[in-house]
Amino acid sequence: MTQAYNACMPPRQTPLPIRWLLSDARNDAVLEDALRALPPNSGFVFRHYHLDPVGRRQRFYALSALARRSGHLVILSADAETARQWGADGIYGSPEVLPAPSTDLLRLATVHDQGEMQAANAVSADAAFVSPVFATRSHAGAPVLGPSGYARLAAQAEMPVIALGGMTPERAAALGCARWAAVDWAFGWVGARSERR
């Protein structure tokens, strides 16, 4: 087993997924189909910041139940206490809000620059979502890392990295990155599944 694979093993010895789907108001209408289309044992990050607290919790329960039927890890963008109460496998957020290393929750950091990568390293995050690699509707007009910027930032990581921002299977292959995540590509997974039928 290589060192890179060992680095993928969080405290519960669960392999870190290769593919990740992030929820958003934009892809909400296709999330059920996208979760079914994702390869088994992928990762799902529930954000849904646009919902009120009650609606957000209800939507989380509905989608997490579906995700678990395919063996997906379910990560919640919230604090650790909420993640435990809701039954999530981990939390997603900036390095500054991640709690101390945990035996029951994965801690996935959002990283956009060198300072945030240093912070993620300092708190021993289990993985880092590095973004935006390419232009994305989430941050329209914002500067992007591009392939070279992504490579430089990823090289500083002391944990597995997950490429995010305008990602597609073709772009992930071109980057040579093993792990990648998407918001809008939810529609791509759904379309690919429909074509296979």
Secondary structure as UniProt FT lines:
FT   HELIX           3..6
FT   TURN            7..8
FT   TURN            11..12
FT   STRAND          19..22
FT   TURN            25..27
FT   HELIX           28..30
FT   HELIX           31..37
FT   TURN            40..41
FT   STRAND          43..46
FT   TURN            49..50
FT   HELIX           53..69
FT   TURN            70..71
FT   STRAND          73..76
FT   HELIX           80..86
FT   STRAND          90..93
FT   HELIX           95..97
FT   STRAND          106..111
FT   HELIX           114..122
FT   TURN            123..124
FT   STRAND          127..130
FT   HELIX           137..139
FT   TURN            140..141
FT   HELIX           146..155
FT   STRAND          161..163
FT   HELIX           169..175
FT   STRAND          180..182
FT   TURN            184..185
FT   HELIX           186..196
//
